[in-house]
Structures are given as C-alpha cells and as structure tokens.
Amino acid sequence: MKLRVAFAVAAACFALSASAGSQIQIHNQSSWTINELYLSPTSVEEWGPDQLGENVVEPGQYVDFSSVPCGDYDIRLVDEDGDVCIVRDVRLCDDAAYTLDDDDLLDCEANTDE
C-alpha cells in the first residue's frame, strides 16, 4: 500500500518536464530532502535530465508542477543521502496532491535495485 503512494508521488514529479495537462502538487513529509528527480517514458530505457536542477524539496515543503500530460512513466528519486528510489510504470493523469513520508521513501528504496 505504501509503495502505491510512492508511485503516485514520483509520478507527480514528471510535471516539471511536461508541456500540457494537469496541475500536481507534491508534499515531502519525509525526513529526507529530495535532491534529484529523473523521468523516462516507460517505453524508453534512458533517464532524462534532473528535473529539479539546482532546487531540492526539503522535508515539510512542497512543490507545484503544472501542465502534466497523461501517460505512463518511470521515475527515479535521489534523497540527500544518495539513496535511490525508482518507481516503474506509473500512470500520470488528473489534478492531484501527493504526500511522500518516511515509510513510502524507505519502502521504495528497499525495492529498488541500483
């Protein structure tokens, strides 16, 4: 169940590189800063650029993404410790707000082989 929330959070992050679609907000309620976020359509095996750039999402903060196109994506998150969370085959559609907490991030990292 918690992994589903992590999927939803990661999917919402795709909005940074999108050009048309929904508005999504991501709340980082974990104890770790999210330093990097990479995206890839599920049909592509390479990651795009870090969507956060020089920005980070600190604990207790949120970030807004707009113009999110509906589709299926893989998302790679890297926290402040360099721990990687890869969420595969995420359906991204509709206006939504998502929250990432400690359990979500730890569960996702434990299930990521990298």
N, C-alpha and C positions, 0 to 999 in steps of 0.2 A: 504494500500500500504506500509506504513512504517513498519507494522508488518512483511510483507514478507521479507524486508531487515533484520530485526532482526532474522527471521528464518534462513536466509542464513548465517548470521554471526555466530549464535550459531551452526549451522550445521558444519561450517568450523572448529570450535574448536575441534570437535571429532578427528581430525587428530592426536592429541597428543598421543592417545592410540591405534592408528591404526597400522597395520603391512604391508599392501600392498595397493597401489593405487595412488591417485593423490597428487599434491602439492597445498596447500591452504595458503593464507596469510590473516590475519585479522588486520584491522586498527581500532584502538579505537579513534574515533574523538568525543567521548562524553566528558563531563566534569568530569566524574567519573572513578576511577580506577576499573578495573575488578579484584577482589581478588580471586574468586573461580570459577571453571567450572567443572560440573559433567555431565557424559554421561550415557545413557542407550539405548540399542536397544528398539524400540517401543514395542516389544513383552515381555519385562522384566519390572517389576514394581519397581525394586530397582536401586538406583544410584550407579555408580562405584565410585572410589576414585576421589578426587580433582585433575584434570589433570594439573593444574598449579603448584601444590606443593607449594614451598616457593616463586615462581615467581608471578608477577602480570603484568597486561597490563595497563600501565599508559595512561592518555589522550595524544594523539598525537603520541603514539608509535604503533608499530605493532608487530605481532608475526607470525612466519612461522611454518606450520605444514606439514609434508610430509607423504607419504605412507598412504593415506586415502582410505579405501575400500568403494566402492559404497554400499549404504544401507539406511534404514530409522531409524532415531534416535530421542530420546527426549534429550534435553539439558537444564541444569539448570545453570544459571549465577548468581553470587552474587557480587554486587558492594561494594565499600568502606563503604557505609552507612549500609550495611547489607540487602539492598533491593534485592529481588529475582525476577528473570525473568526466567520463564520456557517456552521453545519453544517445542511444540509437533509435532511429525510426520514429521520430516524434511528429505527430500531426499538429500543425500550427494553423489555427483559424480563430476568428471571432475576438471581440474585445474582451479582455480579461486582466485580472490581477493575480499574481502568484507569489507565494512566500516560500523561501528556502530556509530551513532550520538546520541545527546541528545533525539531527538524525538523518535527514534527507541527504546532506552532503557526505556524511560518513558512510551511509549505505551505498551510495553511488560510487564513491571511491573504492570501497571494498569489492565492488562488482566490475571494476574497470581494470583490464589487463593492459598496462602500458609501463 
